[in-house]
């Protein structure tokens, strides 16, 4: 199983693919220097495989590389940041 995370700017989301099949995505929008994450979905046939963690981690790594902060409206993104202290500096205050 090969997984890939890509930023799909046209759709406003980061996508995770498993062997070239879209397995899930997390929506984002950027205003100024803040990226807001309102919603994440993983297809039911891919649930329970840790893909949401991989997707969100990769998305946040990209946001960090862009020099942006994060508003985590999505419960998945919020929980990821809450449980990974090395990402808490990304939260917009």
C-alpha positions in Angstrom: 0.0 0.0 0.0 1.4 3.3 -1.1 0.0 6.6 0.2 0.5 10.1 -1.2 -0.7 13.4 0.1 -1.1 16.3 -2.3 -2.4 19.9 -2.1 -5.3 20.4 -4.5 -5.4 24.1 -4.6 -8.3 24.2 -7.2 -10.5 22.2 -4.8 -9.2 23.9 -1.6 -8.2 20.6 0.0 -5.3 18.3 0.8 -6.0 14.8 -0.6 -4.7 11.4 0.5 -4.4 8.7 -2.1 -3.9 5.0 -1.5 -2.4 3.3 -4.5 -3.7 6.1 -6.8 -7.3 5.9 -5.3 -8.6 9.0 -3.5 -9.1 7.8 0.1 -9.8 11.2 1.8 -9.3 14.9 2.1 -9.3 17.8 4.4 -10.6 21.2 3.2 -8.7 24.4 3.8 -8.9 28.0 3.0 -6.3 30.7 3.4 -6.9 34.3 4.3 -3.9 36.4 5.0 -1.4 34.3 7.0 -4.0 31.9 8.4 -5.3 28.6 7.0 -8.7 27.4 8.3 -9.5 23.7 8.3 -13.3 23.2 8.5 -13.7 19.5 7.6 -11.9 16.2 7.0 -13.3 13.1 5.4 -11.9 9.6 5.0 -13.8 7.1 2.8 -15.4 4.4 4.8 -13.4 1.6 3.2 -10.2 3.3 4.3 -11.2 4.1 7.9 -9.2 2.7 10.8 -5.9 2.7 8.8 -4.4 5.9 10.3 -4.9 7.8 7.1 -6.5 10.9 8.7 -3.4 11.3 10.9 -1.1 11.0 7.9 -3.2 13.4 5.9 -3.4 16.0 8.6 0.2 15.7 9.6 1.3 16.3 5.9 -1.2 19.2 5.5 0.1 20.9 8.6 3.7 20.3 7.6 2.9 22.1 4.3 1.2 24.9 6.2 4.2 25.3 8.4 6.5 25.4 5.3 4.3 28.2 3.9 4.7 30.2 7.1 1.0 30.2 8.0 -1.0 29.7 11.2 -4.0 27.4 11.6 -7.6 27.7 12.8 -8.7 24.1 13.4 -12.5 24.0 13.1 -12.4 20.4 12.1 -12.4 18.0 15.1 -9.9 15.7 13.5 -7.4 18.6 12.9 -8.0 20.0 16.4 -7.5 16.6 18.0 -4.3 16.0 16.0 -2.9 19.3 17.1 -3.9 18.7 20.7 -2.2 15.3 20.8 1.0 16.4 19.0 2.6 19.2 20.9 5.1 19.9 18.1 2.2 21.3 16.0 0.6 23.6 18.7 2.8 26.5 17.6 0.7 26.6 14.4 -2.5 27.6 16.2 -3.6 31.2 15.4 -4.4 33.1 18.6 
